[in-house]
C-alpha cells in the first residue's frame, strides 16, 4: 500500500488515514504475517500512537496521534464519546423503520471465539441509523455509533435482521455479483467466470467530527472506496431502469 495515497490530513498533532479494507489496524496474534497499518505508520512517522481502530475488513477513517500529549488528549476524547463517528454500510434487504436507534447490549459469543452477540447482560451499546437509498435486495444506510464495541454496527444490523452485505460472521460471505441484481445478465463472449462487484464487508467509516487540542473543530470525510461506489452505481442503474 502506498501510504501517501491514503493520508487525508496531517497536522503537528495528528494524522488521519483512509484505511483500505483487509488491513489490520494493529498486529493480531493470529495474523502476524499481515502488515498492520500501525507498522506502516511507524515506518513513515517514527513515533505514532493508536487512538482507536477499525475491524480488518472495514475501510475508512482512522486517526493517529503524533505525540504523547495528543495521544492522551484524543484517547480521552474517544473515551468520553466527544468524537462523532459516522459510517456508511450496504445492508441486505429493506429496513421497515427508515430511521432509528439500536440500544442492545453486546457481549462475546459464549461459544464462537471472535464473534459478538446482543444480550442484555452485555456492554451498553448505541447505534443510530438512517436509510439513505433503497434498492430492493440492498439498502445504503448511514450509521452513527455512540459507543465503540467490537463489531458493534455488524451485530446491531444483524439484530435488525439486515446484516451488512458480505459479512461472513453475521450474515453471508457470498460476494455481490451483477447477475444477482441485473435481471437479463449475460456473461461476455470471452468471459468464463463472473467477477464479483464486491467481495468484502460493505462497511466504511466515512466521517469523524471532533475538536483538536487547540479547540479547532474538524469534520473529516473519507470518500467511499471504488468497490462500494461501483456496487452502488450498479444498484442505482437497476432501480432507475
C-alpha positions in Angstrom: 0.0 0.0 0.0 1.3 3.5 -0.9 0.6 5.4 2.3 0.6 8.8 0.7 -2.4 7.8 -1.3 -4.3 7.1 1.9 -3.4 10.2 4.0 -6.4 12.5 4.3 -5.0 15.1 6.7 -1.7 15.7 8.6 -1.2 18.2 11.4 1.6 18.5 14.0 -0.7 16.7 16.5 -2.4 14.0 14.4 -2.7 12.2 11.1 -5.9 10.9 9.5 -5.7 7.9 7.2 -8.2 6.2 4.9 -7.6 2.6 5.8 -8.2 0.1 3.0 -10.4 -3.0 3.6 -8.5 -6.2 4.5 -5.8 -4.4 6.6 -5.4 -4.8 10.3 -5.1 -1.6 12.4 -2.8 -3.3 14.9 -0.9 -6.6 14.6 -3.1 -9.6 15.6 -1.9 -12.6 17.5 -3.3 -14.9 14.8 -2.4 -12.8 11.8 1.2 -11.7 12.3 2.1 -12.3 8.7 -0.3 -9.5 7.6 1.2 -6.0 7.5 -0.7 -3.8 10.0 -1.5 -0.1 9.5 0.4 0.9 12.7 3.6 -0.8 11.4 3.3 1.2 8.1 2.7 4.4 10.0 5.7 3.8 12.4 7.9 3.3 9.4 6.8 6.6 7.9 6.4 8.7 11.0 8.6 7.1 13.7 6.7 8.0 16.8 3.0 7.4 16.3 0.1 6.4 18.6 -3.0 4.4 18.0 -6.2 6.1 19.4 -8.9 3.8 18.0 -9.2 1.1 15.5 -11.4 -0.4 12.7 -12.2 -4.1 12.0 -9.8 -5.6 9.4 -12.5 -5.7 6.7 -14.0 -2.3 7.4 -12.5 0.5 5.3 -12.3 4.2 6.3 -11.1 6.9 8.7 -8.6 6.2 11.4 -6.9 9.0 13.5 -3.4 8.6 14.8 -1.8 10.9 17.4 1.7 12.2 16.7 2.9 12.9 20.2 2.2 11.8 23.8 0.2 14.8 24.7 -2.1 14.5 21.7 -2.4 10.7 22.3 -3.6 11.4 25.9 -6.0 14.1 24.6 -7.5 12.1 21.8 -7.7 8.9 23.9 -9.8 10.8 26.5 -11.9 12.4 23.7 -12.8 9.0 22.3 -13.4 7.6 25.7 -15.7 10.4 26.7 -17.6 10.0 23.4 -16.8 13.5 22.3 -15.8 12.3 18.8 -18.7 11.8 16.4 -18.2 8.7 14.2 -20.3 8.0 11.1 -20.3 5.0 8.8 -21.9 4.0 5.5 -22.9 0.4 5.0 -24.7 -1.5 2.3 -27.1 -3.9 4.2 -29.2 -6.8 3.0 -32.9 -6.1 2.3 -35.0 -3.1 3.2 -35.5 -1.9 6.7 -39.1 -1.3 8.0 -38.1 1.7 10.0 -36.2 4.1 7.9 -34.6 5.9 10.8 -34.0 4.6 14.3 -31.6 3.5 17.1 -30.4 0.2 18.3 -29.6 0.1 22.1 -28.8 -3.6 22.6 -26.0 -4.6 24.9 -23.1 -6.5 23.2 -21.1 -9.4 24.7 -18.8 -12.1 23.4 -20.4 -15.1 21.9 -20.5 -17.9 24.5 -19.1 -20.5 22.1 -17.7 -18.9 18.9 -14.4 -17.1 19.5 -14.1 -13.7 17.9 -17.9 -13.3 17.5 -20.2 -11.0 19.4 -23.9 -11.2 20.2 -26.6 -8.9 21.5 -27.5 -9.6 25.1 -29.0 -7.5 27.9 -26.1 -8.6 30.1 -23.6 -7.2 27.5 -22.0 -3.8 27.5 -24.3 -0.9 26.8 -24.2 -0.1 23.1 -25.9 2.5 21.0 -26.1 2.8 17.2 -28.3 5.4 15.3 -29.1 4.6 11.7 -30.8 6.2 8.7 -31.7 4.6 5.4 -30.3 6.8 2.6 -31.2 4.8 -0.5 -33.1 1.5 -1.2 -32.5 -0.9 -4.0 -34.8 -3.9 -3.2 -32.2 -6.5 -2.3 -29.9 -3.9 -0.6 -30.1 -0.6 1.2 -27.5 2.1 1.8 -27.5 3.1 5.4 -25.8 5.8 7.4 -24.9 4.9 10.9 -23.5 6.8 13.9 -22.1 4.8 16.8 -22.1 6.4 20.3 -20.2 3.5 21.8 -17.2 1.6 20.4 -18.0 -2.0 21.0 -16.3 -4.8 18.9 -18.3 -5.4 15.7 -20.9 -3.0 17.0 -22.6 -2.0 13.7 -22.4 -5.5 12.3 -24.0 -7.0 15.4 -26.7 -4.3 15.6 -27.6 -4.6 11.9 -27.9 -8.4 12.3 -30.1 -7.8 15.3 -32.4 -5.7 13.0 -32.5 -8.6 10.5 -30.5 -6.7 7.9 -26.8 -7.7 8.2 -24.1 -5.8 6.3 -23.6 -7.3 2.8 -20.7 -9.8 2.5 -20.4 -10.3 6.3 -19.2 -13.8 6.8 -19.6 -13.6 10.6 -23.0 -12.1 10.9 -24.7 -12.6 7.5 -23.5 -14.3 4.4 -19.9 -14.4 3.0 -21.4 -14.6 -0.5 -20.0 -11.8 -2.7 -22.3 -9.4 -4.5 -22.5 -10.3 -8.2 -24.1 -8.3 -11.1 -26.0 -11.5 -12.0 -27.9 -11.3 -8.7 -29.1 -7.7 -9.2 -29.4 -7.5 -13.0 -32.4 -9.5 -14.5 -31.0 -10.0 -18.0 -27.4 -10.6 -17.1 -25.3 -12.4 -19.7 -21.6 -13.2 -19.4 -19.4 -11.7 -22.1 -18.3 -13.9 -25.0 -14.8 -14.3 -23.8 -15.5 -14.4 -20.1 -15.7 -17.7 -18.4 -16.4 -16.6 -14.9 -18.2 -13.6 -13.5 -16.1 -11.3 -11.3 -17.9 -10.1 -8.1 -18.8 -6.4 -7.8 -18.0 -6.6 -4.1 -16.3 -9.5 -2.2 -15.6 -7.8 1.2 -17.6 -6.4 4.1 -19.7 -3.5 2.8 -18.9 -1.1 5.7 -16.9 2.2 5.5 -16.1 4.6 8.3 -16.7 7.8 6.3 -16.7 10.7 8.8 -15.2 11.9 12.1 -16.1 15.2 13.9 -14.0 16.4 16.8 -12.1 19.3 18.3 -8.3 19.2 18.3 -6.2 20.0 21.4 -6.3 23.8 20.5 -10.1 23.8 20.3 -10.3 23.8 16.5 -13.3 21.9 15.1 -12.8 19.3 12.3 -15.2 17.4 10.1 -13.1 14.9 8.1 -14.5 12.7 5.4 -13.1 9.6 3.6 -14.5 9.0 0.2 -16.2 5.7 -0.4 -13.8 3.1 -1.8 -14.1 2.2 -5.5 -15.7 -1.2 -4.9 -18.5 0.1 -2.8 -19.1 3.1 -5.2 -19.2 0.7 -8.2 -21.8 -1.5 -6.5 -23.9 1.5 -5.6 -23.8 2.7 -9.2 -24.9 -0.6 -10.5 -27.7 -0.8 -7.9 -28.9 2.7 -8.9 -28.9 1.7 -12.6 -31.1 -1.4 -11.9 -33.5 0.7 -9.9 -33.9 3.5 -12.5 -34.5 1.3 -15.4 
